Amino acid sequence: MARVWIEDRETHADYVAAMEKWKAAKRAGSKRRPPGRWRVRWYGPDNKGKALTFAKLPQAEAEKDAITARLDKGSYRDPKSGKAAFSVVAEEWYGSLRKQGRTTKHDYRELLDLYVIPKWGDWQVGAIQWQDVSDWVDALMTEPGKRGKPLGPARITKIYRVASMVMKRAVQSGRIALNSFYEHELPHTNDDDEHVYLTHEQVEELAEAAGEYRRLVLVLAYSGIRWAEASAIKVGRLNVDTRRIRIVQNYTDVKGVLALGPVKNHEKRSVPLPRSFAEELRDLTTGRRPDALLFTSPDGKPLRYSNFRNRHFDPAVKAAGLGDLGITPHKLRHTAASLAIAAGADVKVVQLMLGHKSAAMTLDIYGHLWPDRLDEVADALDVGRAAALAKRDALLAA
């Protein structure tokens, strides 16, 4: 049994002195509360003595029972630990990030500074209630963002998740027992509406319109790699004979500074190339060093997304008559997935090609593209049932 007890401080010298001081202040007009007579004392899991005072005995008894129960069940948290400011925990959480790339950390920092800390920074983590969070989500959905425009569902979800990760840190560090950023209904992101699936013919028209970057467009549209990965492909990681590209690194562009780093989720992989254009990539490797970039800007430097899109990709989209589709270099990734699925690729193959963390993630995004096979199941059941009935009839006839 945990050791928790209540002290009556009525005769304690410090309590008597505090009461005299309070009475004098009250006569002078002070409205502050009197010192607590009843003190709950206990030893926490760290074997250090702790105490809380209460004005009334029933309050002290209720706290004693609650602390005893938490100590016995192993769910105890020091009441004072929940007084840490959200901003303090947020900086601890951000400083502890190890696996995230530069772009992800930059996005987290931006959301913290623009939306999360301005709202919750001065709050004690133990004081944030579920309803407080629910009201905040409502406000994000109805009030304009920092740029004066309504926030989209995906943006709201990202803001919420950053705040939730901070509070998860507060739970893990023992400051609070429960994360109040939990099981809130968030706006539907409508991700499917943002997907664009080009046909083989449309891909070819776009590639032809891209001129010198025809082969890059084809790689994006048929391998499903991300733009940051495509811009970091090195000559030595392309094998035309086996029709494979090894994806090991990517470029991140944060505040105008390009940096080469590991791929997203650290998912190194090899992606396939269709035989129909793989051979066209061979001359990009001829006479070049293995560590040279496969695709570069006209001056031989790494490709920047904004430059490539504004100067080459968007004009090609318009020239190919695809301007009304909202196609971007990144959205060619969706085309690669849809064409692979239409060609009969299973979910595991598509997952590996795209570099998703799991097949479940691939199904969440592209599951609707796989053909409905329910009739196949029904037909197979029919075959089994017919065989069983035939066997039964044969036995009855005998």
PyMOL commands that set and color helices and strands:
alter all, ss='L'
color gray80, all
select helices_A, chain A and resi 13-27+57-73+81-83+86-96+102-120+125-127+130-142+153-172+191-194+200-209+211-223+227-230+235-237+264-266+275-284+305-319+323-325+332-342+347-354+359-369+374-397
alter helices_A, ss='H'
color red, helices_A
select strands_A, chain A and resi 4-8+38-43+49-54+238-239+244-247+249-254+257-262+269-272
alter strands_A, ss='S'
color yellow, strands_A
deselect
rebuild
show_as cartoon
